Amino acid sequence: MDLSFFVKSIKLDEEKRIIVTAQDTVKDQLTNKEYRLKAKEALKTLLKDDFKELEVSKTSARITVAEGKAEQCKKIIEDELNKLMQLAAQFMNNMSDFQK
């Protein structure tokens, strides 16, 4: 399992905001208010003072960060998402071993 299972793309827009576009498999999560609050708290923890704003639509999340920090924060988000995917894959593997 890799990141592309959940995320179509992570890129910067013309205003240097980080745009994370979701795959169809997780679009429903983006409209969930509880999910949005958890995502915002996770970004605040991850990016600290560089985090400014999270805007969520039905298909993507737009993250505004401190000026001059977009590339660095994008890399941090990509790395964290990849770590989470590895953990999820390990968990799924362990669950399948447990069920045998």
C-alpha positions in Angstrom: 0.0 0.0 0.0 1.4 3.4 -0.9 0.3 7.0 -0.6 -1.3 7.0 -4.0 -4.1 4.8 -2.6 -5.4 7.8 -0.7 -3.8 10.9 -2.3 -3.9 11.9 -6.0 -1.4 14.7 -5.6 0.4 17.1 -3.3 1.5 20.3 -4.9 1.8 24.0 -4.5 -0.6 26.4 -6.1 0.3 29.8 -7.5 0.0 31.4 -4.1 2.3 28.8 -2.5 -0.4 27.0 -0.6 -0.1 23.3 -0.3 -2.9 21.4 -2.1 -3.6 17.8 -1.2 -6.0 16.2 -3.6 -7.8 13.1 -2.3 -8.5 9.9 -4.2 -12.2 9.0 -4.6 -11.8 6.3 -1.8 -11.4 8.9 0.9 -13.5 11.9 -0.4 -16.2 11.2 2.2 -13.7 11.8 5.0 -13.1 15.3 3.8 -16.7 16.3 4.4 -16.7 14.9 7.9 -16.4 17.8 10.4 -14.7 15.6 13.1 -12.1 14.5 10.5 -11.4 18.2 9.5 -10.9 19.2 13.1 -8.5 16.3 13.7 -6.6 17.1 10.5 -6.2 20.7 11.5 -4.9 19.7 15.0 -2.5 17.3 13.4 -1.2 20.0 11.0 -0.7 22.4 13.8 1.3 19.8 15.7 3.3 18.8 12.7 4.0 22.3 11.3 4.0 24.3 14.5 4.2 28.1 13.9 4.4 27.6 10.1 0.8 26.4 10.0 -1.6 29.3 9.2 -4.9 27.8 7.8 -6.6 24.7 6.5 -9.4 24.9 4.0 -11.2 21.7 3.0 -13.4 21.0 0.0 -15.1 17.8 -1.2 -12.0 16.7 -3.1 -9.0 18.4 -1.6 -7.4 20.3 1.3 -5.6 23.6 0.9 -3.0 24.4 3.6 -1.6 27.9 4.0 1.7 28.1 5.7 4.1 30.9 6.7 5.6 32.8 3.9 8.8 31.2 2.5 8.0 27.9 4.1 5.8 26.2 1.5 8.4 23.8 0.0 9.7 22.8 3.5 6.2 22.2 4.9 5.1 20.3 1.8 8.0 17.9 2.3 7.1 17.5 6.0 3.5 16.7 5.1 4.6 14.2 2.4 7.0 12.5 4.7 4.3 12.3 7.5 1.7 10.9 5.1 4.2 8.3 3.9 5.0 7.3 7.5 1.3 6.9 8.2 0.9 4.7 5.1 3.7 2.5 6.2 2.1 2.1 9.7 -1.3 1.3 8.1 0.3 -1.3 5.8 2.1 -2.9 8.8 -1.2 -2.9 10.8 -3.1 -4.5 7.9 -0.3 -7.1 7.5 -0.4 -7.9 11.2 -4.2 -8.2 11.2 -4.0 -10.6 8.3 -1.4 -12.7 10.2 -3.6 -12.6 13.3 -6.6 -13.9 11.5 -4.7 -17.0 10.1 
